[in-house]
Amino acid sequence: MSYDFNFTESGYVPDSYDFNFSPVIIVYNILAGTSNNFTAIWADPDASLSTGKVYIASLAAFSIVNSIVLVDYYTTTHKGAANETLEQDDIKDINI
């Protein structure tokens, strides 16, 4: 739906409209891999909703996120910061 406001005509008064300016929902797509099926999620003991590292295992990828930034990830073909790859692509659990 569009609204045509005429601001050039003298004496123009628009009809009353109710606009819904809902809060913006921010979505971050930062995890490695393509699966949304998470098999394990861990967080540092001092992590909060806005800071700290979160470790997320999904099918075929292990991601390390600090705040909203992917800082490291591992797959069977990609070596992470520890210079290692995943041994297999069906992560069941993680141990930090």
C-alpha positions as a Markdown table, in Angstrom:
| # | Residue | x | y | z |
|---|---|---|---|---|
| 1 | Met | 0.0 | 0.0 | 0.0 |
| 2 | Ser | 1.3 | 3.5 | -0.7 |
| 3 | Tyr | 0.2 | 6.9 | 0.4 |
| 4 | Asp | 0.4 | 10.0 | -1.7 |
| 5 | Phe | 0.9 | 13.1 | 0.4 |
| 6 | Asn | 0.4 | 16.4 | -1.4 |
| 7 | Phe | 2.6 | 18.9 | 0.4 |
| 8 | Thr | 2.5 | 21.5 | -2.4 |
| 9 | Glu | -1.2 | 22.3 | -2.4 |
| 10 | Ser | -2.1 | 25.2 | -0.1 |
| 11 | Gly | -4.4 | 24.1 | 2.7 |
| 12 | Tyr | -3.8 | 20.4 | 2.1 |
| 13 | Val | -4.6 | 18.3 | 5.2 |
| 14 | Pro | -4.0 | 14.6 | 4.9 |
| 15 | Asp | -6.5 | 12.0 | 6.3 |
| 16 | Ser | -5.6 | 10.4 | 9.6 |
| 17 | Tyr | -3.4 | 7.4 | 9.1 |
| 18 | Asp | -2.1 | 4.9 | 11.7 |
| 19 | Phe | 1.4 | 3.9 | 10.9 |
| 20 | Asn | 3.1 | 0.9 | 12.6 |
| 21 | Phe | 6.7 | 1.7 | 13.2 |
| 22 | Ser | 7.6 | -1.6 | 14.8 |
| 23 | Pro | 11.0 | -2.0 | 16.3 |
| 24 | Val | 13.6 | -3.2 | 13.8 |
| 25 | Ile | 14.5 | -6.8 | 14.3 |
| 26 | Ile | 18.2 | -7.4 | 13.6 |
| 27 | Val | 19.2 | -10.8 | 12.3 |
| 28 | Tyr | 22.8 | -11.9 | 12.0 |
| 29 | Asn | 23.7 | -14.7 | 9.7 |
| 30 | Ile | 27.3 | -15.4 | 10.8 |
| 31 | Leu | 27.6 | -19.1 | 11.5 |
| 32 | Ala | 29.8 | -21.4 | 9.4 |
| 33 | Gly | 28.1 | -24.1 | 7.4 |
| 34 | Thr | 24.6 | -24.2 | 6.0 |
| 35 | Ser | 22.7 | -26.1 | 8.6 |
| 36 | Asn | 20.3 | -24.6 | 11.2 |
| 37 | Asn | 20.2 | -27.9 | 13.1 |
| 38 | Phe | 22.4 | -27.2 | 16.1 |
| 39 | Thr | 23.7 | -30.2 | 18.0 |
| 40 | Ala | 25.6 | -28.4 | 20.8 |
| 41 | Ile | 25.8 | -24.9 | 22.2 |
| 42 | Trp | 28.2 | -23.7 | 24.9 |
| 43 | Ala | 29.1 | -20.2 | 26.2 |
| 44 | Asp | 32.0 | -18.9 | 28.2 |
| 45 | Pro | 31.1 | -18.6 | 31.9 |
| 46 | Asp | 31.3 | -14.8 | 31.7 |
| 47 | Ala | 29.3 | -14.5 | 28.5 |
| 48 | Ser | 26.2 | -12.3 | 28.4 |
| 49 | Leu | 23.6 | -11.4 | 25.8 |
| 50 | Ser | 25.9 | -8.9 | 24.3 |
| 51 | Thr | 29.5 | -10.0 | 25.0 |
| 52 | Gly | 31.5 | -13.1 | 25.3 |
| 53 | Lys | 32.2 | -16.2 | 23.2 |
| 54 | Val | 29.6 | -18.7 | 22.2 |
| 55 | Tyr | 30.6 | -22.1 | 20.7 |
| 56 | Ile | 28.0 | -23.6 | 18.3 |
| 57 | Ala | 28.1 | -27.0 | 16.7 |
| 58 | Ser | 25.8 | -27.7 | 13.7 |
| 59 | Leu | 25.9 | -30.4 | 11.1 |
| 60 | Ala | 29.3 | -30.3 | 9.4 |
| 61 | Ala | 30.6 | -27.1 | 11.1 |
| 62 | Phe | 31.8 | -25.8 | 14.5 |
| 63 | Ser | 31.6 | -22.0 | 14.9 |
| 64 | Ile | 33.1 | -19.7 | 17.5 |
| 65 | Val | 31.3 | -16.4 | 17.8 |
| 66 | Asn | 32.5 | -13.4 | 19.9 |
| 67 | Ser | 29.6 | -11.0 | 20.4 |
| 68 | Ile | 28.2 | -10.9 | 16.8 |
| 69 | Val | 31.4 | -11.8 | 14.9 |
| 70 | Leu | 32.4 | -15.2 | 13.7 |
| 71 | Val | 36.0 | -15.4 | 15.0 |
| 72 | Asp | 36.9 | -19.0 | 14.1 |
| 73 | Tyr | 35.3 | -22.1 | 12.5 |
| 74 | Tyr | 36.2 | -25.7 | 11.7 |
| 75 | Thr | 34.9 | -28.1 | 9.1 |
| 76 | Thr | 36.3 | -31.3 | 7.7 |
| 77 | Thr | 38.0 | -29.2 | 5.0 |
| 78 | His | 38.7 | -25.9 | 6.8 |
| 79 | Lys | 41.4 | -25.7 | 9.5 |
| 80 | Gly | 40.5 | -23.3 | 12.3 |
| 81 | Ala | 43.0 | -21.3 | 14.4 |
| 82 | Ala | 44.2 | -24.5 | 16.1 |
| 83 | Asn | 45.3 | -25.7 | 12.6 |
| 84 | Glu | 43.1 | -28.7 | 12.8 |
| 85 | Thr | 40.0 | -29.9 | 10.9 |
| 86 | Leu | 37.0 | -31.8 | 12.1 |
| 87 | Glu | 37.6 | -35.5 | 12.0 |
| 88 | Gln | 34.0 | -36.1 | 10.8 |
| 89 | Asp | 31.0 | -34.0 | 9.9 |
| 90 | Asp | 28.4 | -35.3 | 12.4 |
| 91 | Ile | 29.2 | -33.3 | 15.5 |
| 92 | Lys | 27.4 | -34.7 | 18.5 |
| 93 | Asp | 28.9 | -32.7 | 21.4 |
| 94 | Ile | 31.6 | -30.2 | 22.1 |
| 95 | Asn | 34.2 | -30.0 | 24.8 |
| 96 | Ile | 35.9 | -26.7 | 25.4 |
